[in-house]
Amino acid sequence: MRGAFRSGTGRRLIDFKDGLSNTFLVGEKQVPQGKEGIGAWDCSIYDGGNYQCSARGAGMVHPLTTDLGNMDIGFGSRHLGVVNFVFADGHVQAIRATISPAILELLANRQDGQVIPDF
């Protein structure tokens, strides 16, 4: 996937071909209930030992969740039905957890060239 970050490489604003307002920069992480503070599940502090601490998936394989029992290492939250994201232009937006995984995947890709439908 062509997300905002990749281990060991930098990104310039010009690298966001889909536009800064159409690309996720960071989002809330999914931490299953009972896994708070536990290594790769919570990643409260990035220690370099768990790549999952700096990489979360979003899209068809990793839809958003607000389910406390979901064991996916993706984006999620404990808010009622939404997950918060910071976009590359700096705005923050609550995204419904029921967003189409296909649209979610478009928002997670910085240079796919696809038009993002209303969500």
DAMOGI-V431570 format. One record per residue. N is the residue number from 1. PSI is psi in whole degrees, -180 to 180 (999 if undefined). OMEGA is omega as a letter, one per 20 degrees, with the letter a starting at -180 (none if undefined). NEAR is the number of other C-alpha atoms within 12 Angstrom. Layout:
N_PSI_OMEGA_NEAR / N_PSI_OMEGA_NEAR
This chain:
1_153_a_20 / 2_73_a_27 / 3_-172_a_36 / 4_-30_a_38 / 5_154_r_26 / 6_133_a_17 / 7_128_r_16 / 8_-1_r_9 / 9_153_r_10 / 10_165_r_13 / 11_141_r_19 / 12_160_r_13 / 13_-33_r_20 / 14_-19_r_15 / 15_-13_a_22 / 16_78_a_29 / 17_-26_a_24 / 18_-3_a_28 / 19_141_a_28 / 20_-31_a_26 / 21_-3_a_24 / 22_12_a_37 / 23_129_r_41 / 24_140_r_42 / 25_-54_r_35 / 26_158_r_30 / 27_171_r_34 / 28_144_a_36 / 29_151_r_39 / 30_123_r_42 / 31_109_a_33 / 32_147_r_26 / 33_133_a_20 / 34_-7_a_14 / 35_9_a_20 / 36_130_r_16 / 37_7_a_15 / 38_110_r_16 / 39_-120_a_19 / 40_-16_r_29 / 41_-45_a_30 / 42_-44_r_30 / 43_44_a_26 / 44_-33_r_21 / 45_127_r_17 / 46_119_a_17 / 47_1_r_14 / 48_-10_a_16 / 49_-16_a_12 / 50_106_a_20 / 51_-26_a_19 / 52_-21_a_27 / 53_-20_r_27 / 54_12_a_31 / 55_122_r_31 / 56_145_r_36 / 57_152_r_35 / 58_129_r_41 / 59_-148_a_28 / 60_-41_a_19 / 61_-29_a_18 / 62_79_r_28 / 63_164_r_33 / 64_155_r_44 / 65_150_r_38 / 66_13_r_30 / 67_116_a_25 / 68_-22_a_22 / 69_-5_a_17 / 70_128_a_24 / 71_12_r_24 / 72_142_r_29 / 73_81_a_32 / 74_-157_r_37 / 75_140_r_44 / 76_175_a_40 / 77_176_r_31 / 78_14_r_23 / 79_160_a_20 / 80_95_r_17 / 81_6_a_19 / 82_158_r_25 / 83_131_a_33 / 84_139_r_29 / 85_147_r_32 / 86_128_r_24 / 87_164_a_28 / 88_-19_r_32 / 89_-2_r_21 / 90_-11_r_18 / 91_151_r_18 / 92_137_a_20 / 93_137_r_23 / 94_123_a_24 / 95_131_r_33 / 96_137_r_25 / 97_-17_a_32 / 98_10_r_22 / 99_146_r_26 / 100_130_r_24 / 101_-29_r_24 / 102_-42_r_23 / 103_-40_r_30 / 104_-43_r_37 / 105_-37_r_32 / 106_-41_a_31 / 107_-27_a_45 / 108_-12_a_44 / 109_124_a_35 / 110_-10_a_35 / 111_40_r_27 / 112_-14_r_22 / 113_9_a_17 / 114_146_r_19 / 115_134_a_20 / 116_119_r_23 / 117_164_r_14 / 118_145_r_12 / 119_999_none_19
